[in-house]
Amino acid sequence: MVTFLLPRLAGLSAASRRAASVAERNVAALRPVYWLLLVSGFLEPLLYLFSIGVGVGGLVGDLTLPGGRAVSYAAFVAPAMLAASAMNGALAETTFNFFGKMKYMRLYDGVIATPVRPFEIALGELAWAMIRGSAYSAAFLSVMVAMGLTTVGRALLAFPAAVLVGFAFGALGMTLATLLRSWQDFDLLSSAQFTLFLFSGTFVPASAYPTALRWLVEVTPLYRSVHLLRGIGLGDGGWSWLLDVAYLLVLTGVGLAVAARRMGRRLYR
């Protein structure tokens, strides 16, 4: 048993180190402007929270959840802004930046001349995206706690959930980046991303949509992310969280596997 496991554990450890080297390269390259990136990624959801959650919320008043519990509109919108922040941060890094490195900078052509494999490149890039995404999530959760929109305990539980959301969208983003042909294709991606943002139960409960549209909304990745973070942030949801977590884990695994395979085809041809 030992002779069977040790070589595989050693291989896993070596792969992790190589993936970490890819992430470390990104940290070193962007260290001079890292705080600028952090501020820019954090401000957008914060402005939405204040303008819509607080501003429009003053006109809307409280919302009644499906269980009959009434919450303020700002408390309802804030977890959705957290999910959108995790999505936007992950997609920005794993689509636009990843596409540029792969297709135009030809960065990975040099990387595969080393022992690093395509799957390890994908894993390292995903890890770097989550360094950024985790910083956004931690800052946003701090604002939610300061505004009284959630408790410290729920924020601590929501943080790993937000990281999982980032992983899922990061893996999805890398897969999409391998399918894009040119910079013009990002217009389609931006339209799809904004549509998700508007129609994923972000600003109104999914129950407000017609039945057919509601079913479509509920199978989208951002809706599952919003549902998970809203359930944690408001202390609601129960066992339905497990469905959200399973959905996001499957999306992460499938996205990472597909992205690595397509990268291998591109880099080794």
C-alpha positions as a Markdown table, in Angstrom:
| # | Residue | x | y | z |
|---|---|---|---|---|
| 1 | Met | 0.0 | 0.0 | 0.0 |
| 2 | Val | 2.8 | 2.4 | 0.9 |
| 3 | Thr | 4.7 | 1.7 | -2.4 |
| 4 | Phe | 1.4 | 2.3 | -4.2 |
| 5 | Leu | 0.5 | 5.6 | -2.5 |
| 6 | Leu | 3.8 | 7.4 | -2.0 |
| 7 | Pro | 4.6 | 7.9 | -5.7 |
| 8 | Arg | 1.1 | 9.3 | -6.3 |
| 9 | Leu | 1.3 | 11.6 | -3.3 |
| 10 | Ala | 4.7 | 12.8 | -4.5 |
| 11 | Gly | 3.4 | 13.4 | -7.9 |
| 12 | Leu | 0.4 | 15.4 | -6.5 |
| 13 | Ser | 2.8 | 17.5 | -4.4 |
| 14 | Ala | 5.0 | 18.2 | -7.3 |
| 15 | Ala | 2.0 | 19.2 | -9.5 |
| 16 | Ser | 0.8 | 21.5 | -6.7 |
| 17 | Arg | 4.2 | 23.2 | -6.5 |
| 18 | Arg | 4.3 | 23.8 | -10.2 |
| 19 | Ala | 0.8 | 25.2 | -10.2 |
| 20 | Ala | 1.8 | 27.5 | -7.3 |
| 21 | Ser | 4.7 | 28.7 | -9.4 |
| 22 | Val | 2.3 | 29.9 | -12.1 |
| 23 | Ala | 0.3 | 31.8 | -9.5 |
| 24 | Glu | 3.5 | 33.2 | -8.0 |
| 25 | Arg | 4.5 | 34.5 | -11.4 |
| 26 | Asn | 1.3 | 36.5 | -11.7 |
| 27 | Val | 1.7 | 37.9 | -8.2 |
| 28 | Ala | 5.2 | 39.1 | -9.0 |
| 29 | Ala | 4.2 | 40.6 | -12.4 |
| 30 | Leu | 1.2 | 42.6 | -11.0 |
| 31 | Arg | 2.6 | 43.5 | -7.5 |
| 32 | Pro | 3.2 | 47.2 | -8.5 |
| 33 | Val | -0.5 | 47.7 | -9.5 |
| 34 | Tyr | -2.2 | 45.1 | -7.3 |
| 35 | Trp | -3.9 | 47.6 | -5.0 |
| 36 | Leu | -5.3 | 49.5 | -8.0 |
| 37 | Leu | -6.8 | 46.2 | -9.3 |
| 38 | Leu | -8.2 | 45.5 | -5.8 |
| 39 | Val | -9.9 | 48.9 | -5.5 |
| 40 | Ser | -11.3 | 48.8 | -9.0 |
| 41 | Gly | -12.8 | 45.3 | -8.5 |
| 42 | Phe | -14.2 | 46.2 | -5.1 |
| 43 | Leu | -15.9 | 49.6 | -6.0 |
| 44 | Glu | -18.4 | 48.4 | -8.6 |
| 45 | Pro | -20.4 | 46.0 | -6.3 |
| 46 | Leu | -20.1 | 48.5 | -3.5 |
| 47 | Leu | -21.6 | 51.3 | -5.6 |
| 48 | Tyr | -24.4 | 49.0 | -6.7 |
| 49 | Leu | -25.1 | 48.2 | -3.0 |
| 50 | Phe | -25.3 | 51.9 | -2.0 |
| 51 | Ser | -27.2 | 53.1 | -5.1 |
| 52 | Ile | -29.7 | 50.2 | -5.4 |
| 53 | Gly | -29.6 | 48.4 | -2.1 |
| 54 | Val | -29.7 | 51.5 | 0.0 |
| 55 | Gly | -31.1 | 54.2 | -2.4 |
| 56 | Val | -33.8 | 52.2 | -4.1 |
| 57 | Gly | -34.3 | 50.2 | -1.0 |
| 58 | Gly | -35.5 | 53.3 | 0.7 |
| 59 | Leu | -38.4 | 53.4 | -1.7 |
| 60 | Val | -39.0 | 49.6 | -1.8 |
| 61 | Gly | -39.0 | 49.0 | 1.9 |
| 62 | Asp | -38.8 | 45.5 | 3.3 |
| 63 | Leu | -39.1 | 42.3 | 1.2 |
| 64 | Thr | -40.9 | 39.2 | 2.3 |
| 65 | Leu | -38.9 | 36.0 | 1.7 |
| 66 | Pro | -40.6 | 32.8 | 0.6 |
| 67 | Gly | -40.6 | 31.6 | 4.2 |
| 68 | Gly | -42.6 | 34.6 | 5.3 |
| 69 | Arg | -39.6 | 36.5 | 6.9 |
| 70 | Ala | -39.3 | 40.2 | 6.1 |
| 71 | Val | -35.8 | 41.7 | 5.5 |
| 72 | Ser | -34.6 | 45.1 | 4.4 |
| 73 | Tyr | -34.0 | 45.5 | 0.7 |
| 74 | Ala | -30.3 | 46.3 | 1.3 |
| 75 | Ala | -29.9 | 43.0 | 3.3 |
| 76 | Phe | -31.6 | 41.2 | 0.4 |
| 77 | Val | -29.3 | 42.7 | -2.3 |
| 78 | Ala | -26.0 | 42.7 | -0.5 |
| 79 | Pro | -25.3 | 38.9 | -0.8 |
| 80 | Ala | -26.2 | 39.1 | -4.5 |
| 81 | Met | -23.6 | 41.9 | -4.9 |
| 82 | Leu | -21.1 | 39.6 | -3.1 |
| 83 | Ala | -21.8 | 36.8 | -5.6 |
| 84 | Ala | -21.6 | 39.2 | -8.6 |
| 85 | Ser | -18.3 | 40.5 | -7.3 |
| 86 | Ala | -16.9 | 37.0 | -7.0 |
| 87 | Met | -18.1 | 36.3 | -10.5 |
| 88 | Asn | -16.8 | 39.5 | -12.1 |
| 89 | Gly | -13.4 | 39.2 | -10.4 |
| 90 | Ala | -12.9 | 35.6 | -11.5 |
| 91 | Leu | -14.1 | 36.1 | -15.0 |
| 92 | Ala | -12.0 | 39.2 | -15.6 |
| 93 | Glu | -8.9 | 37.3 | -14.7 |
| 94 | Thr | -9.6 | 34.0 | -16.4 |
| 95 | Thr | -11.1 | 35.3 | -19.6 |
| 96 | Phe | -9.6 | 38.6 | -20.7 |
| 97 | Asn | -6.2 | 38.2 | -19.1 |
| 98 | Phe | -5.9 | 34.5 | -19.7 |
| 99 | Phe | -6.9 | 34.9 | -23.3 |
| 100 | Gly | -4.3 | 37.5 | -23.9 |
| 101 | Lys | -1.5 | 35.5 | -22.3 |
| 102 | Met | -2.4 | 32.4 | -24.3 |
| 103 | Lys | -3.2 | 33.8 | -27.7 |
| 104 | Tyr | -1.2 | 37.0 | -28.1 |
| 105 | Met | 1.6 | 37.1 | -25.5 |
| 106 | Arg | 2.3 | 33.3 | -26.1 |
| 107 | Leu | 3.3 | 33.1 | -22.5 |
| 108 | Tyr | 2.3 | 29.5 | -22.0 |
| 109 | Asp | 4.4 | 28.4 | -25.1 |
| 110 | Gly | 7.4 | 29.0 | -22.9 |
| 111 | Val | 5.9 | 27.6 | -19.8 |
| 112 | Ile | 5.3 | 24.2 | -21.3 |
| 113 | Ala | 9.0 | 24.0 | -22.2 |
| 114 | Thr | 9.4 | 23.4 | -18.4 |
| 115 | Pro | 7.9 | 20.4 | -16.5 |
| 116 | Val | 4.7 | 22.4 | -16.0 |
| 117 | Arg | 1.7 | 20.8 | -17.7 |
| 118 | Pro | -1.5 | 22.4 | -19.1 |
| 119 | Phe | -3.6 | 21.3 | -16.2 |
| 120 | Glu | -1.1 | 22.8 | -13.7 |
| 121 | Ile | -1.1 | 26.1 | -15.7 |
| 122 | Ala | -4.9 | 26.1 | -15.5 |
| 123 | Leu | -4.8 | 25.4 | -11.8 |
| 124 | Gly | -2.2 | 28.1 | -11.1 |
| 125 | Glu | -4.2 | 30.7 | -13.1 |
| 126 | Leu | -7.3 | 29.7 | -11.2 |
| 127 | Ala | -5.4 | 30.0 | -7.9 |
| 128 | Trp | -4.3 | 33.5 | -8.9 |
| 129 | Ala | -7.8 | 34.5 | -9.8 |
| 130 | Met | -8.9 | 33.4 | -6.4 |
| 131 | Ile | -6.3 | 35.5 | -4.6 |
| 132 | Arg | -7.9 | 38.5 | -6.2 |
| 133 | Gly | -11.4 | 37.2 | -5.7 |
| 134 | Ser | -10.9 | 36.4 | -2.0 |
| 135 | Ala | -9.6 | 39.9 | -1.4 |
| 136 | Tyr | -12.7 | 41.4 | -3.0 |
| 137 | Ser | -15.0 | 39.1 | -1.0 |
| 138 | Ala | -13.3 | 39.8 | 2.3 |
| 139 | Ala | -13.5 | 43.5 | 1.8 |
| 140 | Phe | -17.2 | 43.4 | 0.8 |
| 141 | Leu | -18.1 | 41.2 | 3.7 |
| 142 | Ser | -16.5 | 43.7 | 6.0 |
| 143 | Val | -18.7 | 46.4 | 4.6 |
| 144 | Met | -21.8 | 44.2 | 5.0 |
| 145 | Val | -20.9 | 43.6 | 8.7 |
| 146 | Ala | -20.2 | 47.3 | 9.3 |
| 147 | Met | -23.6 | 48.2 | 7.8 |
| 148 | Gly | -25.4 | 45.7 | 9.9 |
| 149 | Leu | -26.5 | 43.6 | 6.9 |
| 150 | Thr | -25.2 | 40.4 | 8.3 |
| 151 | Thr | -23.4 | 39.1 | 11.4 |
| 152 | Val | -19.7 | 38.4 | 11.9 |
| 153 | Gly | -20.4 | 34.7 | 12.2 |
| 154 | Arg | -22.4 | 34.5 | 9.0 |
| 155 | Ala | -19.8 | 36.6 | 7.2 |
| 156 | Leu | -17.1 | 34.1 | 8.3 |
| 157 | Leu | -19.3 | 31.3 | 6.9 |
| 158 | Ala | -20.0 | 33.2 | 3.7 |
| 159 | Phe | -16.3 | 33.8 | 2.9 |
| 160 | Pro | -15.4 | 30.3 | 1.9 |
| 161 | Ala | -18.7 | 30.1 | 0.0 |
| 162 | Ala | -17.7 | 33.2 | -1.9 |
| 163 | Val | -14.4 | 31.7 | -2.7 |
| 164 | Leu | -16.1 | 28.6 | -4.0 |
| 165 | Val | -18.2 | 30.9 | -6.3 |
| 166 | Gly | -15.0 | 32.4 | -7.6 |
| 167 | Phe | -13.5 | 29.0 | -8.3 |
| 168 | Ala | -16.6 | 27.9 | -10.2 |
| 169 | Phe | -16.7 | 31.0 | -12.4 |
| 170 | Gly | -12.9 | 31.0 | -12.8 |
| 171 | Ala | -13.0 | 27.5 | -14.2 |
| 172 | Leu | -15.9 | 28.4 | -16.4 |
| 173 | Gly | -14.0 | 31.5 | -17.6 |
| 174 | Met | -10.9 | 29.6 | -18.6 |
| 175 | Thr | -13.1 | 27.2 | -20.6 |
| 176 | Leu | -14.7 | 30.1 | -22.4 |
| 177 | Ala | -11.3 | 31.7 | -23.0 |
| 178 | Thr | -10.2 | 28.6 | -24.9 |
| 179 | Leu | -13.3 | 29.0 | -27.2 |
| 180 | Leu | -12.9 | 32.7 | -28.0 |
| 181 | Arg | -11.4 | 33.5 | -31.4 |
| 182 | Ser | -10.7 | 37.3 | -31.1 |
| 183 | Trp | -11.2 | 40.3 | -28.8 |
| 184 | Gln | -14.5 | 41.0 | -30.5 |
| 185 | Asp | -15.9 | 37.8 | -28.9 |
| 186 | Phe | -15.7 | 39.5 | -25.6 |
| 187 | Asp | -18.7 | 41.6 | -26.5 |
| 188 | Leu | -20.8 | 38.5 | -26.5 |
| 189 | Leu | -19.3 | 37.4 | -23.2 |
| 190 | Ser | -19.9 | 40.8 | -21.6 |
| 191 | Ser | -23.6 | 40.7 | -22.8 |
| 192 | Ala | -24.0 | 37.2 | -21.3 |
| 193 | Gln | -22.4 | 38.3 | -18.0 |
| 194 | Phe | -24.6 | 41.3 | -17.7 |
| 195 | Thr | -27.7 | 39.3 | -18.5 |
| 196 | Leu | -26.8 | 36.9 | -15.7 |
| 197 | Phe | -26.3 | 39.8 | -13.4 |
| 198 | Leu | -29.8 | 41.2 | -14.1 |
| 199 | Phe | -31.7 | 38.0 | -14.2 |
| 200 | Ser | -30.3 | 35.7 | -11.4 |
| 201 | Gly | -32.6 | 36.7 | -8.5 |
| 202 | Thr | -30.1 | 39.6 | -7.9 |
| 203 | Phe | -32.6 | 42.4 | -7.3 |
| 204 | Val | -35.9 | 40.5 | -7.0 |
| 205 | Pro | -36.8 | 37.0 | -5.7 |
| 206 | Ala | -36.8 | 34.4 | -8.4 |
| 207 | Ser | -40.5 | 33.7 | -7.5 |
| 208 | Ala | -41.3 | 37.1 | -9.1 |
| 209 | Tyr | -40.5 | 35.7 | -12.6 |
| 210 | Pro | -43.0 | 33.7 | -14.7 |
| 211 | Thr | -42.7 | 29.9 | -14.1 |
| 212 | Ala | -40.8 | 29.0 | -17.3 |
| 213 | Leu | -38.4 | 31.9 | -16.9 |
| 214 | Arg | -37.9 | 31.0 | -13.2 |
| 215 | Trp | -36.9 | 27.4 | -14.1 |
| 216 | Leu | -34.3 | 28.8 | -16.6 |
| 217 | Val | -33.0 | 31.3 | -14.0 |
| 218 | Glu | -32.6 | 28.7 | -11.3 |
| 219 | Val | -30.2 | 26.6 | -13.4 |
| 220 | Thr | -27.8 | 29.4 | -14.0 |
| 221 | Pro | -24.5 | 29.5 | -12.0 |
| 222 | Leu | -25.0 | 33.0 | -10.7 |
| 223 | Tyr | -28.5 | 32.2 | -9.4 |
| 224 | Arg | -27.0 | 29.2 | -7.5 |
| 225 | Ser | -24.3 | 31.4 | -6.1 |
| 226 | Val | -26.7 | 34.2 | -5.1 |
| 227 | His | -29.0 | 31.6 | -3.5 |
| 228 | Leu | -26.1 | 30.1 | -1.5 |
| 229 | Leu | -24.7 | 33.4 | -0.3 |
| 230 | Arg | -28.1 | 34.9 | 0.4 |
| 231 | Gly | -29.1 | 31.9 | 2.5 |
| 232 | Ile | -25.9 | 32.1 | 4.5 |
| 233 | Gly | -26.0 | 35.9 | 4.9 |
| 234 | Leu | -29.7 | 36.0 | 6.0 |
| 235 | Gly | -29.5 | 32.7 | 8.0 |
| 236 | Asp | -32.0 | 31.1 | 5.7 |
| 237 | Gly | -32.0 | 28.2 | 3.1 |
| 238 | Gly | -31.3 | 25.1 | 5.2 |
| 239 | Trp | -30.4 | 22.0 | 3.3 |
| 240 | Ser | -30.9 | 23.7 | -0.1 |
| 241 | Trp | -27.3 | 25.0 | 0.4 |
| 242 | Leu | -26.1 | 21.5 | -0.3 |
| 243 | Leu | -27.5 | 21.6 | -3.9 |
| 244 | Asp | -25.8 | 25.0 | -4.5 |
| 245 | Val | -22.5 | 23.7 | -3.2 |
| 246 | Ala | -22.7 | 20.5 | -5.3 |
| 247 | Tyr | -23.6 | 22.5 | -8.4 |
| 248 | Leu | -20.6 | 24.8 | -7.9 |
| 249 | Leu | -18.2 | 22.0 | -7.2 |
| 250 | Val | -19.2 | 20.1 | -10.3 |
| 251 | Leu | -18.9 | 23.3 | -12.4 |
| 252 | Thr | -15.4 | 23.9 | -11.0 |
| 253 | Gly | -14.2 | 20.3 | -11.8 |
| 254 | Val | -15.8 | 20.2 | -15.2 |
| 255 | Gly | -14.6 | 23.7 | -16.2 |
| 256 | Leu | -11.0 | 23.0 | -15.0 |
| 257 | Ala | -10.8 | 19.6 | -16.8 |
| 258 | Val | -12.2 | 21.0 | -20.1 |
| 259 | Ala | -10.0 | 24.1 | -20.0 |
| 260 | Ala | -6.8 | 22.0 | -19.4 |
| 261 | Arg | -7.7 | 19.6 | -22.3 |
| 262 | Arg | -8.3 | 22.5 | -24.7 |
| 263 | Met | -5.2 | 24.2 | -23.6 |
| 264 | Gly | -3.2 | 21.1 | -24.2 |
| 265 | Arg | -4.6 | 20.8 | -27.7 |
| 266 | Arg | -3.6 | 24.4 | -28.5 |
| 267 | Leu | -0.2 | 24.4 | -26.9 |
| 268 | Tyr | 1.0 | 21.0 | -28.2 |
| 269 | Arg | -0.2 | 21.3 | -31.8 |
